[in-house]
Amino acid sequence: MRFLIHSLKKNVIFILVVISVTACTLMEDTIDENGILWEYYVSNPISLGIETMPSANLLLFADEGNTLYALDAGSGLLRWKITLPITLTTILPMGSTLYIIGYSNTGPQTSVFYTVETLNGSIANQQSFPIKPLVNRYLTLPEGVLLYSSSEAVILSNNGTISGTYSLLNGVIAMEKIGNDYYALIRETDTTTKLQRYDQNFNAMGTSTHSDNPTGVFIAWGNKLYIGTTSSLLQSDTTPSLSTFKNFAVKASPTWSSFLLYVPSAKTFEGGIRSYDLSGNQQWGVATYAPISYAPLVYNSTYQSIFSLDDNGNVGVYDASNGRLLFQRYLGSIQKQGLKLPMDIYQNYIFIPFSFPSKVVCFSIRHASTGQ
């Protein structure tokens, strides 16, 4: 909090109280022509995150050297950083508590579960964790989060309690939930995609297979499931029952609004974005300079726009209703799948973990969408 004191005639003093919130709102007049509010460079490639923690006004991510960074979301200044003796897999801000999960680099690969002080990065508590979670993979639930390995799952409750371990079919690469049921996407072989349904107690309910190589893209939208492969986008109902939805490679995560699904194409020489309604009819499509294989598409409901980043490093912002290009710049590329591009709570800004050069950027969606 800061106080701006302004004296007017007759010695009347007005005090304006300005409160900092997690939204990069204090420095809007510093946005440059590329839409950048601030950027923070790191030495090693970013491997984990980005996660936001509004309760502490923090952005959290880790690099390949297993250093965890906490930046001030408004200014991009470093609050603290710590290097841990484990390979980090998961950053979990839950309310006002920060959890970190990873596994030991030497000896048996035992997983470790840390509680971290958000003020200075010190370790408040450490305990073993029953599974080795997949990197950057978890499902947010009303009661907590579901973390999973390639063959097991646990639920971490909102109060930090770890549930029992649930067995899954081997080869899990992603999970989703519709209603009370869980769905596990499984790479059975390099040429076979399997979808396994589980009830809320993780009893197996049904399965479906398809001859294709899954990329790890897996989303639930409109009571259906969508799976990216190296040659197509698959669709399934809740039975499950897999079928080909569209014939182009999907390697980065789609996004969606209430009525449209926006899908990035990773097909060579045919990179772009295509939007589909609930019936599967294409509403619009745009070409990008390069395929989109790494950075997820992001839908912004405040400005009704779509953010994209192609493999050559070109940022594009499009009108979500018709695909009209609103903004385009070269800013840098992402070369790692699974990284997150979160927005601030007002959706004015998006935080981007670039690979080349290795940096985090606070980019103004508001500026790109409106020119203001």
C-alpha positions as CSV (number, residue, x, y, z in Angstrom):
1,M,0.0,0.0,0.0
2,R,1.2,3.5,-0.7
3,F,-0.2,7.0,0.0
4,L,-0.3,9.8,-2.4
5,I,-0.7,13.2,-0.7
6,H,-1.8,16.1,-2.8
7,S,-2.3,19.6,-1.4
8,L,-4.9,21.8,-2.9
9,K,-6.0,25.4,-2.2
10,K,-7.0,26.4,1.3
11,N,-4.7,23.7,2.7
12,V,-7.2,21.0,2.0
13,I,-5.3,17.7,1.8
14,F,-6.7,14.7,0.1
15,I,-5.2,11.3,0.7
16,L,-5.5,8.7,-2.0
17,V,-4.9,5.2,-1.0
18,V,-3.8,2.9,-3.8
19,I,-3.8,-0.8,-3.1
20,S,-1.7,-3.2,-5.1
21,V,-3.5,-6.3,-6.4
22,T,-2.4,-9.3,-8.4
23,A,-2.9,-7.9,-11.8
24,C,0.1,-5.9,-12.9
25,T,-2.0,-2.8,-12.5
26,L,0.4,-0.3,-11.0
27,M,2.6,0.3,-14.0
28,E,0.3,0.4,-17.0
29,D,1.8,3.5,-18.5
30,T,5.1,1.6,-19.1
31,I,3.7,-0.8,-21.7
32,D,5.9,-0.8,-24.7
33,E,5.0,-1.0,-28.4
34,N,5.3,-4.8,-28.2
35,G,2.7,-5.0,-25.5
36,I,5.2,-5.8,-22.8
37,L,4.8,-4.5,-19.3
38,W,7.9,-6.2,-17.8
39,E,10.2,-9.1,-18.5
40,Y,12.4,-11.2,-16.2
41,Y,15.4,-13.2,-17.6
42,V,16.8,-16.5,-16.2
43,S,19.9,-18.4,-17.1
44,N,18.4,-21.9,-17.5
45,P,15.4,-22.9,-19.6
46,I,12.1,-22.7,-17.8
47,S,10.8,-26.2,-17.1
48,L,7.8,-25.8,-14.7
49,G,5.0,-23.4,-14.2
50,I,3.9,-20.7,-14.5
51,E,1.5,-20.7,-11.5
52,T,-0.1,-17.6,-10.0
53,M,-0.8,-17.1,-6.3
54,P,-3.1,-14.1,-6.0
55,S,-3.1,-14.3,-2.2
56,A,0.6,-13.4,-2.1
57,N,0.7,-11.5,-5.4
58,L,3.2,-14.0,-6.8
59,L,4.2,-15.7,-10.0
60,L,5.9,-19.0,-9.5
61,F,8.0,-21.1,-11.9
62,A,11.1,-23.3,-11.9
63,D,14.1,-23.7,-14.3
64,E,16.0,-26.9,-15.4
65,G,18.5,-26.2,-12.6
66,N,15.7,-26.9,-10.1
67,T,15.6,-23.3,-8.9
68,L,12.1,-22.1,-7.9
69,Y,11.5,-18.4,-8.6
70,A,8.8,-16.2,-7.0
71,L,8.2,-12.9,-8.8
72,D,6.1,-10.0,-7.8
73,A,3.2,-10.2,-10.3
74,G,2.8,-6.4,-10.6
75,S,6.4,-5.4,-11.2
76,G,8.2,-8.5,-12.3
77,L,10.8,-8.0,-9.5
78,L,12.3,-11.1,-7.8
79,R,10.8,-11.7,-4.3
80,W,12.9,-14.8,-3.7
81,K,14.4,-17.9,-5.2
82,I,15.5,-21.2,-3.8
83,T,17.4,-24.2,-5.4
84,L,16.2,-27.5,-4.1
85,P,18.1,-30.9,-4.1
86,I,15.3,-32.6,-6.1
87,T,13.9,-32.7,-9.6
88,L,10.8,-30.5,-9.4
89,T,7.5,-31.8,-10.9
90,T,4.7,-29.7,-9.4
91,I,4.1,-26.2,-8.1
92,L,0.8,-26.0,-6.2
93,P,-0.4,-22.7,-4.8
94,M,-3.6,-23.6,-2.8
95,G,-5.2,-20.5,-1.2
96,S,-2.5,-19.0,1.0
97,T,-0.3,-22.2,1.1
98,L,2.4,-23.1,-1.3
99,Y,3.3,-26.7,-1.9
100,I,6.2,-28.1,-4.0
101,I,6.6,-31.7,-5.1
102,G,9.6,-33.4,-6.7
103,Y,11.8,-36.5,-6.4
104,S,15.3,-37.1,-5.2
105,N,18.2,-37.0,-7.7
106,T,20.3,-39.6,-6.1
107,G,19.5,-43.1,-4.7
108,P,15.9,-44.3,-4.8
109,Q,13.7,-41.8,-6.6
110,T,11.6,-41.0,-3.5
111,S,9.1,-38.2,-3.9
112,V,9.3,-35.2,-1.5
113,F,6.5,-32.9,-0.6
114,Y,7.4,-29.4,0.7
115,T,5.4,-26.6,2.3
116,V,7.1,-23.3,1.4
117,E,6.9,-19.9,3.2
118,T,5.6,-17.4,0.6
119,L,7.3,-14.5,2.2
120,N,10.9,-15.7,1.8
121,G,10.9,-19.2,0.2
122,S,12.0,-21.0,3.4
123,I,10.9,-24.6,3.8
124,A,8.3,-24.8,6.6
125,N,7.7,-28.6,6.3
126,Q,9.0,-31.6,4.4
127,Q,7.5,-35.1,4.1
128,S,7.5,-38.0,1.7
129,F,5.0,-38.2,-1.1
130,P,3.4,-41.5,-2.2
131,I,3.8,-41.1,-6.0
132,K,6.1,-39.5,-8.6
133,P,3.7,-37.0,-10.2
134,L,3.9,-36.3,-13.9
135,V,5.5,-32.9,-14.6
136,N,3.0,-29.9,-14.8
137,R,0.1,-32.3,-14.6
138,Y,-2.7,-32.1,-12.0
139,L,-6.5,-31.7,-11.9
140,T,-8.2,-29.0,-9.7
141,L,-11.1,-30.4,-7.7
142,P,-13.6,-28.8,-5.3
143,E,-11.9,-30.7,-2.4
144,G,-8.3,-30.2,-3.6
145,V,-6.2,-31.4,-6.4
146,L,-5.7,-34.8,-8.1
147,L,-2.0,-35.6,-8.8
148,Y,-1.1,-38.6,-10.8
149,S,1.9,-40.6,-12.1
150,S,1.9,-42.9,-15.1
151,S,0.2,-45.6,-13.0
152,E,-1.2,-44.1,-9.7
153,A,-3.1,-41.2,-8.4
154,V,-3.6,-39.4,-5.1
155,I,-5.8,-36.5,-4.0
156,L,-4.3,-33.7,-2.0
157,S,-7.0,-32.0,0.0
158,N,-7.4,-28.2,0.5
159,N,-6.0,-28.6,4.0
160,G,-2.9,-30.5,2.9
161,T,-4.0,-34.0,3.7
162,I,-2.9,-36.7,1.3
163,S,-5.4,-39.4,0.4
164,G,-4.7,-43.1,-0.2
165,T,-3.1,-44.2,-3.5
166,Y,-5.3,-45.3,-6.3
167,S,-4.1,-47.7,-9.0
168,L,-4.4,-46.8,-12.7
169,L,-3.6,-48.6,-15.9
170,N,0.0,-48.2,-16.8
171,G,1.0,-45.5,-19.4
172,V,-1.2,-42.6,-18.2
173,I,-0.1,-39.3,-19.8
174,A,-3.0,-37.0,-18.8
175,M,-6.3,-37.1,-16.9
176,E,-9.6,-35.2,-17.0
177,K,-12.9,-35.3,-15.2
178,I,-16.6,-35.0,-16.3
179,G,-19.2,-35.2,-13.6
180,N,-18.1,-37.7,-11.0
181,D,-16.0,-39.8,-13.4
182,Y,-12.3,-39.6,-14.2
183,Y,-10.8,-40.3,-17.6
184,A,-7.2,-41.4,-18.1
185,L,-5.5,-40.8,-21.4
186,I,-3.0,-43.7,-21.9
187,R,-0.2,-44.2,-24.5
188,E,-0.6,-47.9,-24.8
189,T,2.0,-48.0,-27.6
190,D,3.5,-45.5,-30.0
191,T,0.6,-46.3,-32.3
192,T,-2.3,-46.8,-29.9
193,T,-4.2,-44.3,-27.8
194,K,-6.4,-45.7,-25.0
195,L,-9.1,-43.8,-23.0
196,Q,-10.0,-45.4,-19.6
197,R,-12.9,-44.3,-17.6
198,Y,-13.0,-44.6,-13.7
199,D,-15.7,-43.9,-11.2
200,Q,-15.2,-41.5,-8.3
201,N,-13.6,-44.4,-6.3
202,F,-11.3,-45.2,-9.2
203,N,-13.0,-48.4,-10.2
204,A,-12.5,-49.1,-13.9
205,M,-15.8,-48.5,-15.9
206,G,-15.0,-48.7,-19.6
207,T,-12.3,-48.2,-22.2
208,S,-11.9,-47.3,-25.8
209,T,-8.8,-47.5,-28.1
210,H,-7.8,-45.8,-31.3
211,S,-4.8,-46.4,-33.7
212,D,-2.9,-43.1,-33.3
213,N,-0.1,-41.7,-31.2
214,P,-1.3,-39.3,-28.4
215,T,0.6,-36.1,-27.8
216,G,-0.7,-35.5,-24.3
217,V,-3.3,-32.9,-25.3
218,F,-6.5,-33.8,-23.4
219,I,-9.4,-31.5,-22.6
220,A,-13.1,-31.8,-21.6
221,W,-15.5,-29.4,-23.3
222,G,-19.3,-29.6,-23.9
223,N,-19.6,-33.0,-22.1
224,K,-17.1,-34.5,-24.6
225,L,-13.4,-35.3,-24.4
226,Y,-10.8,-34.2,-27.0
227,I,-7.4,-35.8,-27.5
228,G,-4.6,-34.6,-29.6
229,T,-2.5,-37.0,-31.6
230,T,0.4,-36.7,-34.1
231,S,-2.1,-36.8,-37.0
232,S,-5.5,-35.9,-35.8
233,L,-7.9,-34.6,-33.1
234,L,-9.9,-37.4,-31.5
235,Q,-13.3,-37.0,-29.8
236,S,-15.0,-39.2,-27.3
237,D,-18.3,-39.2,-25.4
238,T,-18.4,-40.2,-21.8
239,T,-18.9,-43.9,-22.5
240,P,-16.0,-43.6,-23.7
241,S,-16.0,-44.1,-27.4
242,L,-13.1,-42.6,-29.5
243,S,-13.4,-41.4,-33.0
244,T,-11.6,-39.0,-35.4
245,F,-12.9,-35.4,-35.0
246,K,-10.5,-33.6,-37.4
247,N,-7.5,-34.7,-39.5
248,F,-4.6,-32.5,-38.5
249,A,-1.9,-32.9,-35.8
250,V,-2.7,-31.3,-32.4
251,K,0.3,-30.9,-30.1
252,A,-0.6,-27.8,-28.0
253,S,-3.7,-27.4,-25.9
254,P,-6.9,-26.0,-27.4
255,T,-9.0,-23.5,-25.5
256,W,-12.7,-22.8,-25.5
257,S,-15.5,-20.3,-24.8
258,S,-19.1,-21.2,-24.0
259,F,-20.0,-22.0,-27.6
260,L,-16.7,-22.5,-29.6
261,L,-13.7,-24.7,-29.4
262,Y,-10.4,-23.2,-30.6
263,V,-7.8,-25.7,-31.9
264,P,-4.2,-25.0,-32.8
265,S,-2.8,-26.9,-35.8
266,A,0.7,-28.4,-35.6
267,K,0.6,-29.7,-39.1
268,T,3.7,-28.9,-41.1
269,F,3.1,-26.0,-43.5
270,E,-0.5,-25.7,-42.3
271,G,-0.1,-24.1,-38.9
272,G,-3.1,-22.1,-37.7
273,I,-6.1,-21.8,-35.5
274,R,-9.5,-23.3,-36.3
275,S,-12.7,-22.8,-34.3
276,Y,-15.6,-25.3,-34.1
277,D,-19.1,-25.1,-32.6
278,L,-20.7,-27.8,-30.4
279,S,-21.8,-29.7,-33.5
280,G,-18.2,-29.8,-34.9
281,N,-18.9,-27.3,-37.7
282,Q,-15.9,-25.0,-38.4
283,Q,-16.8,-21.3,-37.8
284,W,-13.5,-19.7,-38.9
285,G,-9.9,-20.6,-39.5
286,V,-6.6,-18.5,-39.7
287,A,-3.1,-19.4,-40.8
288,T,-0.1,-18.7,-38.7
289,Y,3.5,-18.3,-39.8
290,A,4.5,-21.6,-38.3
291,P,2.8,-24.6,-36.6
292,I,1.7,-24.3,-33.0
293,S,3.2,-27.2,-31.2
294,Y,4.1,-26.0,-27.7
295,A,2.2,-22.9,-26.4
296,P,-1.4,-23.5,-25.5
297,L,-4.1,-21.3,-26.9
298,V,-5.6,-18.9,-24.4
299,Y,-9.2,-17.6,-24.5
300,N,-9.7,-14.1,-22.9
301,S,-13.3,-13.6,-21.9
302,T,-12.8,-9.9,-20.9
303,Y,-11.8,-8.8,-24.4
304,Q,-13.3,-11.8,-26.3
305,S,-9.9,-12.6,-27.9
306,I,-7.6,-15.6,-28.5
307,F,-3.9,-15.5,-27.7
308,S,-1.5,-17.7,-29.7
309,L,2.2,-18.2,-30.0
310,D,3.6,-20.2,-32.9
311,D,6.8,-22.3,-33.0
312,N,8.7,-19.4,-34.6
313,G,7.9,-17.1,-31.8
314,N,5.2,-15.0,-33.3
315,V,2.5,-13.8,-30.9
316,G,-1.0,-13.4,-32.4
317,V,-4.1,-12.0,-30.8
318,Y,-7.4,-12.7,-32.7
319,D,-11.1,-11.7,-32.3
320,A,-12.6,-14.8,-30.8
321,S,-15.9,-14.4,-32.8
322,N,-14.5,-14.2,-36.3
323,G,-10.7,-14.8,-36.3
324,R,-9.8,-11.2,-37.2
325,L,-6.2,-10.4,-36.4
326,L,-5.9,-7.7,-33.7
327,F,-2.2,-7.8,-32.9
328,Q,1.0,-9.6,-34.1
329,R,4.6,-9.4,-33.0
330,Y,7.7,-11.6,-32.8
331,L,8.6,-11.9,-29.1
332,G,10.3,-15.3,-28.6
333,S,9.4,-18.9,-28.7
334,I,8.4,-21.7,-26.4
335,Q,10.0,-25.1,-27.1
336,K,8.7,-27.1,-24.2
337,Q,5.2,-28.6,-24.0
338,G,3.1,-28.4,-20.9
339,L,4.1,-25.0,-19.7
340,K,1.2,-22.8,-18.5
341,L,0.4,-19.3,-19.7
342,P,-1.9,-17.9,-16.9
343,M,-3.6,-14.6,-16.9
344,D,-4.1,-12.1,-14.0
345,I,-7.4,-12.1,-12.2
346,Y,-8.9,-9.3,-14.4
347,Q,-7.5,-10.9,-17.7
348,N,-5.7,-7.8,-18.6
349,Y,-2.3,-9.5,-18.8
350,I,-0.9,-12.9,-19.7
351,F,2.4,-14.3,-18.3
352,I,4.5,-16.1,-20.9
353,P,7.5,-18.5,-20.1
354,F,9.7,-18.1,-23.2
355,S,12.3,-20.6,-24.0
356,F,14.4,-18.6,-26.5
357,P,15.4,-16.3,-24.9
358,S,14.7,-17.8,-21.5
359,K,12.5,-15.3,-19.7
360,V,9.1,-14.6,-18.3
361,V,7.1,-11.8,-19.9
362,C,4.0,-9.9,-18.6
363,F,2.2,-9.2,-21.9
364,S,-0.8,-6.9,-22.1
365,I,-3.9,-8.6,-23.6
366,R,-5.8,-5.4,-23.1
367,H,-3.3,-3.4,-25.3
368,A,-3.2,-6.1,-28.0
369,S,-7.0,-6.4,-28.1
370,T,-8.0,-2.8,-27.9
371,G,-4.8,-0.8,-28.7
372,Q,-5.1,1.0,-25.4
